[in-house]
């Protein structure tokens, strides 16, 4: 082989190796914060896109606080002693810049079939919650039941839960601003203006995160203004 031929072969091999490295889907997985920074272009293109509203609020409920606050009215399945639930999806809510739609007319059935709903019980813990969220909020998304629930799952997977809220090392108490900062620290692109805390009876009840219809973080002044700003919120453990 000539010297020029060998150099050409080596150059071609280098290009092929570079292409392979850039397209290898089996390489090391990025850390959780990097994964949540943005949806991959292909994944974003495949998301169902709703219509008739401005943005979404993803509400993540601290399940132990729900169980305490609701008492006898709480769903027994969600609050069963053996479930040990932490943050669960309360809902994905279509919003206007001011206010929100609810219980919209839809060609979809009001009832979510059990065969469909049961595949989302890992994020929305009961069929009752799934059905209620569809009727009140999903019906206003312009999506089918399946697309709305798929989008709800995609929105939940968009968010990294801070280690502070792992059941093994709960803080006991946390300020609303501290809770927001914990989520901001592990979700690149998330801001205070896109995040709000709901508190009730001195407890951290929910984290609410504003997302575009493409599930990108976006500011939401009205939601932010209505957020809790208290310090020393209880973070109860599961019973």
C-alpha positions in Angstrom: 0.0 0.0 0.0 1.3 3.5 -0.8 1.9 6.1 1.9 -0.9 8.3 0.4 -3.3 5.4 0.2 -2.6 4.5 3.9 -3.2 8.0 5.0 -6.5 8.2 3.1 -7.6 4.9 4.7 -6.7 6.2 8.2 -8.6 9.4 7.6 -11.7 7.6 6.4 -11.6 5.3 9.5 -11.3 8.4 11.8 -14.4 9.9 10.1 -16.4 6.7 10.5 -15.3 6.4 14.2 -16.5 10.0 14.8 -19.8 9.4 13.2 -20.3 6.2 15.2 -19.5 8.0 18.4 -22.0 10.7 17.7 -24.8 8.4 16.8 -24.2 5.6 19.3 -27.5 5.2 21.3 -26.0 2.6 23.7 -23.3 4.9 25.2 -23.2 6.1 28.8 -26.4 7.7 30.1 -26.2 11.4 31.0 -26.7 12.4 34.6 -30.3 13.1 35.7 -29.9 16.9 35.6 -28.6 16.8 32.0 -31.3 14.4 31.0 -34.0 16.9 32.2 -32.4 19.9 30.5 -34.5 19.5 27.3 -36.3 16.9 25.4 -34.4 15.4 22.5 -35.6 16.9 19.1 -36.9 13.6 17.9 -38.8 13.0 21.2 -40.2 16.5 21.2 -41.4 16.1 17.6 -43.3 13.0 18.6 -45.2 14.6 21.5 -48.9 15.2 21.0 -49.6 18.9 20.8 -52.7 20.3 22.5 -54.6 23.4 21.4 -57.0 26.0 22.7 -54.9 27.2 25.7 -51.5 28.9 26.4 -49.4 26.5 28.5 -49.6 23.6 31.0 -49.1 23.4 34.8 -47.7 20.1 36.0 -48.9 19.7 39.6 -46.8 17.3 41.7 -48.6 16.4 44.9 -46.7 15.4 48.1 -48.9 12.4 48.8 -48.4 12.2 52.6 -49.6 15.8 52.9 -52.6 15.0 50.8 -53.5 12.1 53.0 -53.3 14.2 56.1 -55.1 17.3 54.8 -57.9 15.3 53.2 -58.4 13.0 56.2 -61.4 10.8 55.9 -62.0 12.2 52.4 -58.6 11.0 51.1 -58.5 8.1 48.6 -57.9 5.0 50.7 -56.0 3.3 47.8 -53.6 6.2 47.5 -53.1 6.5 51.3 -52.9 2.8 52.1 -50.0 2.3 54.7 -48.1 0.0 52.4 -47.8 2.4 49.4 -45.2 4.9 50.8 -45.9 7.4 48.0 -43.9 10.6 47.8 -44.5 13.0 44.9 -47.3 11.8 42.6 -48.8 13.6 39.6 -51.9 15.5 40.6 -52.5 16.6 37.1 -51.4 18.3 33.9 -53.5 21.4 33.6 -54.1 23.5 30.4 -53.8 27.2 31.4 -54.5 30.6 30.0 -52.1 33.5 30.8 -54.9 34.4 33.2 -57.2 31.7 34.4 -57.8 28.3 33.0 -60.4 26.2 31.2 -62.2 23.3 32.8 -64.8 20.6 32.0 -64.6 21.3 28.3 -66.9 19.7 25.7 -65.1 16.8 24.0 -65.9 14.0 21.6 -63.9 11.7 23.9 -65.9 9.7 26.5 -66.0 11.1 30.0 -65.0 7.8 31.5 -61.4 6.6 31.1 -61.5 2.9 30.5 -59.7 0.8 33.1 -57.6 -1.0 30.4 -56.2 2.4 29.4 -56.0 4.1 32.8 -54.2 1.2 34.6 -51.1 1.8 32.5 -50.6 5.2 34.1 -51.1 4.2 37.8 -47.4 4.5 38.4 -47.6 8.3 38.1 -51.3 9.0 38.8 -52.0 6.7 41.8 -55.7 5.9 41.4 -58.3 5.4 38.6 -60.5 8.0 40.3 -57.8 10.6 40.0 -57.1 9.7 36.4 -60.8 10.0 35.5 -61.2 13.3 37.3 -58.1 14.8 35.7 -59.3 13.8 32.3 -62.8 15.2 32.8 -61.8 18.5 34.4 -58.5 19.2 32.6 -57.7 16.7 29.8 -61.0 17.5 28.1 -59.7 21.0 27.6 -56.4 19.9 26.0 -57.7 19.2 22.5 -56.2 15.7 22.8 -57.5 12.2 22.9 -57.5 10.4 26.3 -54.5 8.4 25.4 -52.5 11.3 24.0 -53.3 13.4 27.1 -52.2 10.7 29.4 -49.1 10.0 27.3 -48.3 13.7 27.5 -48.8 13.7 31.3 -46.3 10.9 31.5 -43.8 12.8 29.3 -44.2 15.9 31.5 -43.5 13.9 34.6 -40.5 12.3 33.1 -39.3 15.8 32.2 -38.8 16.6 35.9 -36.1 15.4 38.2 -37.1 15.1 41.8 -34.4 16.4 44.2 -32.7 14.0 46.5 -33.9 16.1 49.4 -37.3 14.5 48.9 -36.2 10.9 48.9 -38.0 9.1 51.7 -34.7 8.1 53.2 -33.6 11.7 53.9 -36.7 14.0 54.1 -35.9 17.4 55.5 -38.8 17.4 58.0 -39.3 21.1 57.4 -38.5 23.3 54.4 -39.3 26.8 53.2 -41.2 27.3 50.0 -38.3 29.2 48.5 -35.9 26.3 49.5 -38.2 23.8 47.9 -38.3 25.7 44.7 -34.5 26.1 44.7 -34.1 22.3 45.2 -36.1 21.7 42.0 -34.3 24.4 40.1 -30.9 23.0 41.1 -31.5 19.7 39.4 -33.7 20.8 36.5 -31.6 23.1 34.2 -33.6 25.8 32.6 -36.2 25.9 35.4 -36.7 29.2 37.2 -38.4 30.7 40.2 -40.9 32.4 37.8 -41.9 29.0 36.4 -42.3 27.3 39.8 -44.8 27.7 42.6 -45.5 25.9 45.9 -48.9 25.1 47.3 -49.0 24.9 51.1 -51.9 23.9 53.4 -52.2 23.6 57.1 -48.5 24.4 57.5 -47.5 21.6 55.1 -45.8 21.4 51.7 -48.8 20.2 49.6 -47.7 20.6 45.9 -44.9 21.8 43.6 -46.4 23.3 40.4 -44.2 23.7 37.3 -45.1 25.6 34.2 -44.4 24.0 30.8 -45.0 25.1 27.2 -47.2 22.9 24.9 -43.8 21.3 23.9 -43.0 20.7 27.6 -40.3 23.3 27.8 -40.0 25.3 31.0 -41.6 28.7 30.8 -42.5 31.5 33.1 -46.1 31.9 34.3 -46.5 35.1 36.3 -50.0 34.4 37.6 -49.2 31.0 38.9 -46.0 32.3 40.4 -47.8 35.1 42.2 -50.3 32.7 43.8 -47.6 30.5 45.2 -46.9 29.9 48.9 -43.9 31.8 50.3 -43.9 30.5 53.9 -40.9 29.2 55.7 -40.9 26.1 57.9 -43.4 24.0 56.0 -43.8 20.4 57.3 -42.8 17.6 54.9 -44.7 14.7 56.5 -43.5 11.1 56.0 -45.8 8.4 54.8 -47.7 6.6 57.5 
